[in-house]
Amino acid sequence: MVYNEKSELARVDDYCRMRLQPVLGEQEVEGIKRYLKHLLDERSFPPYRGRLLDLTIVSDQTGIAVDALRLHRKLVQPIFDAVSRWVANDAIARAVAAERPRESLRARKPAQPRRPIIEFPDALFDEWKDPDTFEDALHLHVERHGDTLTHLFKAVVQPRDHFHQTTLLKWARGDAMPRGVKSFEILERIERRYRLPAGYFREKLPHQTRAVHGHLLKGISAPEQRRLAWHLPHDFARRPKAQQEEILSWVRKVIITGSTEYRRYQAEAMKQRYAVRFRSLQGGRRKDPANDENELDAEIKSGVIDAPEALEAEMVELLRFKTSTLTAFGLQRNGVWGEETASQKVEHLGLMFGALAAAEDSEVKGYGANVNDLCFAMLIFPSVWDWYLQWRERRRGFYTKWEADMLSIALSLVRKETGWLRQHPALAHRLCPIPGLISRADIDRVKSDWDAACDVMHKHGRNRSKEIDRVSRVHRDPFEPILPVLEADSPVGEYRKITEEILRLMPDEHRYPRAAAEAVRSFLILRLGLHTGLRQKNLRELLVCPRDRTPTSERQLEDKKCGELRWSQREQGWEILIPAVAFKNANSSFFASKPFRLVLPDFGRLYELLDAYVDRHRSKLLNGARDPGTLFVKTVKVTSANAAYNQTTFYEAWKLTIQRYGIYNPYTGRGVIKGLLPHGPHNVRDVLATHILKQTGSYEQASYAIQDTPDMVQKHYGRFLPQDKAAIAAQILNRVWAA
């Protein structure tokens, strides 16, 4: 090298240690150092987009999350700029050194005529063995047509393309793979030059599901561009403007959001925020005391506000009453809330109080009550409930089962002997008049005879519940996103196509270890869901015990209220054991206080990929972070706080898998099921129940697949169509005629 190699390498080490080490992890810094030294060794320029470093390519080469690089761009960019200057200076020095010998050589030898560029060169041979890898296929067809890489570059690349010859050389060496919009355009030109089928080279790339880089979408934010990039065709920029708009509209409507009536309603409703937030239960926010008053006014106007201390104290008392192991002395209760149920009740009551506190002139059009006047004793007044029920009906346009479920909360609070409100008449002391809703006379009447007021509310709530049951409509059809699967002859076989598509497009583990680990995780999440029919909570909280370790005892699992995947020496297979107490319906007759135990079948590479995931892929995802012990872990990045999934992130992981592998995209050809829409893990239970109902017609057998009772299956699960019943009966009768 012309530049001082030792000196520049030492500067890279010093810069990474002094500037990057304090903000990035050790592995991330080592990745940047390796990449910079590789650029110096190869005399290659860092990747740029205009004047800025292309962080997407740097992320691929170093394994560091793009978000982390973007967060610390001001620290990362200078060292790459320095490397770019060193490489440029080295190239200039070499050119100057080589100038004189070239001149003397030209003086002695006559100039050689340039080889003419032929648009479609003839092949030297027509029979060949098709290589498996992209780089081998490129070499083969270059040699088959008597080309060199330099001549190929001159034949297919124009100056306006801004495409460097070194990129083509890296493709041929396997050091880099096409990813950008321009790269795929060059690939198409090569395919056309050698008269190969369209997409010949793209199908040999080691990372088929990788998003194409470089789509320029004007007027669209960067986060949305990243989401859209996965689902846009590589030639999107070269398509007509009208077709581009058509593609964007389809991707947003079908893949990103899902085009159901309920999802459209939900998207609009989410823009109108209203709730009372219980800080001690859902996590508070730190605020600047100087801005408290202004922020309070703004939040009241938007319908979102933290619960006052008195209201929050009442919520704490209610939760203590409904969730404690033993009931407090002198109180009685009927039923106990689990963690999930308690969280749901807090959210629903927070929405009710939020509607009452929201301003009348806001988009929410709430009641406008003073937030400090809100208290649980208000729930004893039928007028409060009638306003809230009618308010919800006006927003949605009709009543649903949700309103009936809210009334069930009211009935439980005022029920004789066991109602929490009925047993706490002292709560009435916090009641304040609310104009048009609660008068001073109403408060005096309630205080004078608390039990009688509870009886009135209980009777009113039961009547309202019956009336709503009679007119309520279903707004959210849980089967709509997966109707193409449920209507298939074999729903499980249809859904299984998604897992096979994941395997078909699995990235090369050696080149893309993290992407391969994510693909294996997606495959296992869906496969275990199809084999077990577990609810989301049980699946995401499932622990893992490697083959060489002692499994967790059943008593310990009961204490943790979760299951475990372990190796069974007796069955010689992977086994899932979940204690009954870990299930939502733990008291169901299905369990009879016995644990759920299932040995997974070794079909479709399940054991091969389970072993690979437990042995190495899972550690790639953890990336040195604290291990939560669960089978499924998130991809840990610099900004990650916890490797464990929660309810929201696990739902998003499942939905993302469906978006990338399940939904058929007519513009890219990806996806395997036409008409499928984004959905979460709970729908797999409907797939299993419907499959067994279609095959057997038995609600009892269907209940075995999803750990429930036949009555619950008949009521809630499985789209069992009349023609399927007729088909089963016809099969039995037709045997007589076939005999």
N, C-alpha and C positions, 0 to 999 in steps of 0.2 A: 504493500500500500504506500501511496505517496504521503498521506497524512500519518502522523505519529500514532500508530495503533495503540500502544500501551498507554499513551497519554490520554487519548480520547476514551478508552475503556475505563480508565481510572476516574475520569470526570463523570462518566455515566454512573459508576458505583457511588461516588461521593454525592452526586445530586440525589440519587434514589434514596440513599441512607439519610441525608440531611433534610430533604424537602418532602419526600413521599412517604417514608417510613412512619412519621408521626400521624398521618391521616389514613393510610391504607394498611391492610394486614400484610403480614410477612409473605404469604403466598402470592398476593397480588403484586407486591413490589418485585418479587423474584420473576413473575411472569413478564412484567414490563422490562426488566433488565435483560431477560433472555431475548425478548423481541427486539430491543434496541441493538443488542450485540449481533443478532442475526442480520439486521439491516446494515450494520457496519461491515460485517464479513462479506455480505453479498453486494455491497455498494449499491443498495436499493434505497430509493426515497420513501419516506413514510407516506401513508395514504392521506390525501387531502381532498376536501371538498371546498374549492375556492381557496380562501386564505386560512380556513380552519381545519384542524385535524379531523379526519373521518373516524369518529369514535365507534361507529358500528363495526368497522373492519378491525380496529384496535381491540375491541371487545372479543371478537372471534379469535384473534391471534393470541391474546393473553389470558382469556377465560375470565376476565373481570366484567361484572355487570355494567351495561351501558349507563345506567342511572348513576352508578358510583363514579364512572369516568366523567360524566357530564357535571356532577356535583363538584369535582376537583379539577375541572378543565384548566383553570388558571395555573395550577401547579404542574399538570401533566404536559400541557402544550409546549412550554419553553424547552424541555429536554429533547422533544421530537424536532422542534425547529433547529436546535443546535446540531442534531444528527443530520438533518437535511442540508445545513450549511457545510458540514464536514464532507458529506458525500459529493456535493456540488463542487467544492474546492478541489477535491481529489480528482474529479472528472476533468476539470479545467487543466489541472497540472499534468495529467496524463496526455491530454490532447496537445498541449504545448510541447511536451517531451517527444511526442510522436510525429510532430509536424515536419521536421527536417528530413528524417529518414523516408517519409512518404514522398517528399518532393524529389529526392534523389532516385527513389524507386520508379517514380513516374517517368523520370528522364531516361532511364535505361530500358523500361519495358513499354511496349505499346499498350494503349488502353483496351481492355477486353469489352466486347459488345455486351450490352445488358440483355439478360434473358427476357424474352417477351412474355407478357402476362396474358394467358389464355383464360377465358371465362370458365370454360368447362373442360379441363384437361382429361385426356383419355386415361383409363385405368391400365396399369401394367399387367394386372391379373384380376380375374373376376370371382375367384373362389377363395374364401378365407374363413378362418375360425374366429367368430366374433368374441372379442375380449370382454372380460367382466368389468374392468375398471375404465374410468373416463380417460385417464392419461394414456393407457395402452391403446384404447380405441383411436385417440387422436394421432398417436405415432403411427399406427397401422395404416390409416387412410392417407396420411401425409406421404408415407413411403409408397403406398399402393399407386399413387398418382404421380410419382417421381418428383414430388415437391420437397422443399426444405421449409423449416419454420419461418425463416426470413422471407422466402419467396411467398409463402402463404400469407404472411403479414402484409406484404405489399399488394397482394391480390385482393384482399378482402377489407382492408382498413383504409379509410380516407383521412386526410389531415383534419377535417372538421370533426372527426369522431373523438379526438383527444384520448386515444387508446394507445398505451405504450407497448412496445414490442416485448419488453421484459415480462409483462403480464401473460402473454402467450407462452413465453418460455417457462414461466412458473406453472402454468396449466400442464404443460408437457412433462415437467418434472414431478408433478403431483404436490408441489409446495403450496399451491393455492387453487381454489376452485371458483368457477364463475358464480357470481351472486347478483351483480348489478344489472340494471335495465340494459345498459349499453353492452355488457358482456354477453347477455343472452341474444342480443341483436347480432353480434359478431358470430356467435355460435350458429345462428340461423343462416348466415352468409356462408359459413364453412359447409354446413349441411347441403345448401343449395349448390355450392361449387362442386362438391363431390357426389352430387345427386343421391344423397342419403334421405331416408324418410324423415319427415318433420318431427322434431323432438328426439331424434336418435341419440344425440349427445346428452340432452337433459335427463333422459331416463337412466343414464349411467352415473349421474352425480351421487356422491356418497351421502348427501343430506337432502332428500327429496322434499321434505316439508318446510324447508327453510324459506323464510319470507324474502321475496325479491327486494333488493335494496335500490333506492334511487328514484322511486315514484315521486314526481313533483305534483302535489295536490294543492292548488291555490285555495286559500281561504279556509283550510282545515287545520286544526291545531295539531301539534306534534304527537301528543298521546293518541289522538284518534287516527292519525296517519299510521302509527305503529300497529294499531289494531286492524286497520283496513288492509295493510300490506300483505298479510297472510292470505287474503282471499281475493287479491287482484291478479289477473293474468300478467305474465311477464311482458307482454307487448301492449299493455294498457295505454301507454303514452302515445303509441302509434295508431291507435284506433280512433275513429271519428268522434267528435265532441259529443254528439247525441248518444253514441253507444257508451262512452265513458260515463255520462250521467246516468244512463240506464243501469250500468254495472254497479256504480256507487249506490244508487237507490236500492237495488236488489240486495246487495251485501248488508247495508244498514238495516233494511226491513226484515230480512229472513235470517241472516247469520248473527248479526250483532245483537239485535233486540228480540227477534221473533215476532211474527206478524199476527198475534192473537188479539182479540178485542180486549181481553183483560190486561195484557201487557201495555197496550196503548193507553188504557185508562190509568194504569199504575204509573206510567211514565209522566202523564200529566199531573196526577195527584201528588207525585213526589216533588213537583216544583212548588207546591203549596205546603210549606212546613208548619206543623203545629204539634206541640207536645209539651208536657211538663216533664222535665228531666230530673230524675232522682239521683243526685250526685253520689251519695255514699254507696249506691248499689250499682250504678252503671259507669262510674268514673267521672270525676269532676274536671273542671278546667281552671287553670290558673289565669287570673285576670289582673290587669293593672287597676288598682283602686281608684286612680284618677279618672279612669274611663268607665267605671262601673255604671254610673247613672246613664251615660249615653248609650252604652251597650244594652242596658236593661230596657230602655225605651225602644231601641231597634228590635230587640228580640221579642218584646211583647207585640210589636207591630207585625212581625213575621209569624207570630204564633208559637215561638219556641222560647222556653224560659226554664231556669233551674227552679226546683221546688223550694218554697219557703221552708224554713227550719221546722216549723210546727207541722206542716203537711208531711214533710219527710220523716219526722219522728213517728207520725201515725202509720206511715207505710212500713217503717221498721218494725213497729209493734205487730202489724198484721202479718208480716212475713215470719216473725218469730213465732206467732201463734200457729201458722200453717206449715212451718218447716221444721220446728224443733222435734227432737226425738220423743220427748215426753211433754204432755200438756201441762201448762202452769196450774198450780193448785187453785181449785175453785172454778176452773174453766172446763168446758166440754167442747169437743170438735168432732167433725165427721170427715175423715179423710185427711191425707197429708200431701202437700205439694212437694214434688221433686224439684231438682235444680232447674230443669228445662221448663217445667210448668210455672214455677215461681217467676222466672225471667219473662215468660210470656204474659203472665197476669200483670206484672209491673209495667210492661210496655203498653198493654191495652188500657189499663187505668190511667197511665200517663197521657195517652191520646185523648181520653175522655176529659180529663182536667184541662188538657191543652186546648180542646175545642171550646170549653167554657171560658177560658182566659183570653183566647184570640180576639183581636179587635174586630168590631163589626164592619169597619170600612176596609178591612184587609181582604186579600184574595180568598182567605180561608172563610171569611164571613162568620166568625165565631160569635159567642154571646157577649163578649166584652166585660166579663166579670172581673173584679179586682182580684189579682192573683193571691193577695194576702187573705182574702175571705174564703178561699177554697179550703175545704176540709172533708173528711170522709163521712161525717154526719150528714152532709148534703145528699148522700146516696140513699137516705131513708125517705126522700120526697119523691112521689110519683111524677110530679111536674118536671123535676130535673131529668129523669129518665125519658119522659115523653119528648122533651126538647131535644135531647141528644139523639134518640132514635130517629126522629123526624129530620134532624139536621143531616144525619148520615144518608137517609133516603133521598134528600134533596141533592146531595153531592153525587151519589151514584145513579140515581134515577129509579131505584127499586130496593126492596128489602132483600137481605141475604141471610144465610145461616149465621153469619158473623154477629148480627144484631141479637139473634136468639141466644148465642153463646154468651154475649155480654149480659143479657138478662139473667142467665144462670148464675153469674157472679153475684148479681144483686140478690137473687133468691137465697144463695148460700150464706150471704152476709146477715140476712134478717131471719133465717130459719129458727124455729123454736128450739130452745135448749143448746144448739150447737153453733148458731150464727155469731160471728165475731162482733158485729155491730150491736146485736141484741144484748150481748153480754157486757157491753161497754157504754152504758147510758151517759157516763160522764163526758163522752165525746160531744154531746149536745151543747156544752158550754162554749164551744168555739163557733157555733152557728151565728151568722150575721145575715141581716136582710139583703137580698139581691133583687133590685127592682124588676118587677115583671116575672120573677121566678119563685122567690121565697119571701114571704111577708113576715112582719113581726108577729102577727097573729098565728101564722103557721108554726113559727118557732116556739111560741108559748104553748101551743097545743101539743107539740111533740114533747117538750120538756115535762109537761104535766102527766103524760102517760106514754112512756117510751115503748112499752110492750105493745100497746094498742097501735101505735104508729108503725111498728115493725109488722104487725099483722096486716095492716092496710097495704103496706108496700108489698108484702108477700103475695097477697091476693091479687093486687094489681099486676105484679110481675108475671104471675102464672097466666092471667088472662091475656096480657100483651104477648107473651111467648106463644100461646096458641094461635093468636091472630097473625103473628108474623110467620109462624110455620105454615099457615094456610096460603099465604101470598108470596112467600120468599121465592127467589129465583137463584139459579146457579150462574154466577158471573164467571168464575174461574173453573173451566173444565180441565181437570188435571190430566186427562187423557189426550187432549188436543195436540200437544207437541209430539206425541209418539203414536198418533193414529196410524201412520203407514206401517209401523211395526205391529201394532195390535191387530190390524186387519189382515196381516199375512197369515198363511196357513200354519207357519211355525214361527211365532213371535221371537222365541229365544234364538232360533237359527238366523232370523233376520237381524237381530241386535248383535249377534256374534260377528257379523260381517265387519262391524266397527273394529273389533279386536284384531281381526285378520288384516284389516287395512293398516293398523298400527304396525304390525309385524312386517308387512310388505314395504312400508316406507321407513323402517327403522334406520336411523343414521349409523354410520360407521363408528363403532365404539372407540377405535384407536385414534381417529381423527377428531371426533366430536364426543368426548366422554360425557360431558354434562348433558348434551342434547339426547344422547343415547339413554342415559339414566332417566331422564324425564319421560322418554317414550316408554321405557319398561315400566315405570311407575304408572303411567296412564293405562297401559295394558293390564296390569295387575289390579288396579282399582276396579276396572270394568269387569274383569274375569271373576274376581272374588265377589263382586256384587251379584253377578249372574249365578254363581254357584251357591251363594248363601242366602240371598234375599234379605240381608241385614239392613236395618235402618242406618241413616247417615251417621248418627252418633256412635253406634256400635262399631261401624266399619272404620271411622276415622280414629277412634280411641283404642283400636285393636293393638295390643303390644306384640312384640316379636321376640322370640327366643331362638338364637342360632342353634344349629344341630349339635355343636360341641358344648352347649351349656345346659344346666339343669333347669327344667321348666318351672315357672312360678306355681306355687301351690294354689289349690282351689280356694282356700281360705283367704289368701292374700289377694286373689283376684276379686273375691267378694267384698273385701274391704275397699279396694280401689274402684269397684263397680265397673269393671271393664274386662274384656276377654283377651286371649293371647293366641298367636299363631306359633305352634311349636312342632318339633319333629317327634312323631310317635314311633318308638322302637318296636312296640308290639305290632302296629299296623304297617310299619315301614313306609310311612307317608306323612305329609304335612297335615296337621290336625288343627282345627280351630275349636277352642274351648271358651265358652262364655257363661258365667254364672247367671242364674235367672234374675237376680236382683239388678243386673246391669241393663235389663230391657225395660222399655217404657211400659209394656203390659206384663210386668213381672208376676202379677197375681192371676194372670190368665190360666185357664185350665190346660192350655197347651203345654205349659212348663211343669205344672204340678210340683213346683219347688225343686225341679231337677235342672242341671245345667244343659246348655245347648252344646252339643258335641258333633263335629262333622269332619271326616277325613276327606280332603280334597282329592279329586281324581286326577291322574297324570295324563291329561288329554291336551292336545294342541300346544305342546312345549311349555305347559304351565310350570312343571317342576324345574325344568331347565332355567327358565327366566326367574322363578322364585329364588333359586339358589344363587343365580348371578346377582339379583337385586340385593339379597341379604349380605352376600360376600363382599361386593365391591360397589354396585351402583348407589346404594343407600348412603355410603360414606362420601361419594362424590357430591351428592345433594347436600349433605350436612356441611361439607367444606370446612371441617374443623370446629363447627359450632357445638354447643352443648346438646347432647343426644336426649330427646324427650322420651325415648324408649318405645315410641309407637312405630308400627310397621311403615306407615306412610308419613313422610316428612316433606316439608316444603324445600324448594331450592334456596339455600341460604346465600344471601348477597350481603354487600357491605352495609346496606340499610336495613337488613332484617334484624328483628329483635328476638324472634322466637321461631324455632324450626317446626313447632307443632302446628297442625291445622286447627282452625276453629270452625264453627258452623258456616260462616260466610266464605272463608277461603277454600274449604273443601268443596262447597257447592260450586264456586267459581272454577276450581280445578276440573271437576267433572264436566261442567258446561263447556270449558275451553276444549276439552278432548272431543266433545260432540261437535263443536264448531269446526275443528280442524280435520277430523277424520270421519265424522258421521254424516253431516249434511252434504248432500250432493250439490256441487257448485258447477253449473253448466258452462261457466266461463273459464274455469281452470281444469275441469275434469276431475277434481279431487272430491273425496267424499263418496259414500257408498249407498246412501238411502235417500231417495227422492222424496221430498215433502216433509222430511224430518225437521224439527225446530229445536232450538236450544232448550235444554231441560237439566234438572238436577238428579242426584242419586236416588231420590225416592221413587222415580218412575220405573226403575228396574224391578221394583216389587210388583208393579202392575203388569210388566212384561211376563214375569214368572207366573203370576196367578192366572193371567189370561191364557198363557200357553197351556197350562195344565187343564184349565177349564175347556179349552178347545179340543184337547186330546182325549179327555176322560169324561167331561161333563160333571165332575165331582167337586163340589165346594169343599168337601172335607180334605181331599188330596191337595187341592190348591192351598188350603190353609197350612199344610205341612211345610210348603216351600217358603212361606213368609212368617213362620212362627206366630200364627194367630188362630182364631177359632173360625169354624165354618160360617157362623152368623155374621162375624165381622167381614169376612171375605165377600159374602153375598151382599152385604150392605155397602162396603166401601171399595173393594178391589176387583179388578178384572172387568174388561169390556166383553161380556159373553153375549154374542149376538144371537138372535133367534135362528138365523139360518145355520149357525154352528150346531145348535141343539138338534135341528132337523137333520143335519148331515150325519151326526153321531147315530141318531135313531135309524137313519136310512142304511148306514153301514151294517148294523145288526140285522135288519130285515133283508138286506140284499144277499146275505150269506145263504138264506134259504133258497133263493133262486140260482145262486152260483153252485149249489151242491149237485 
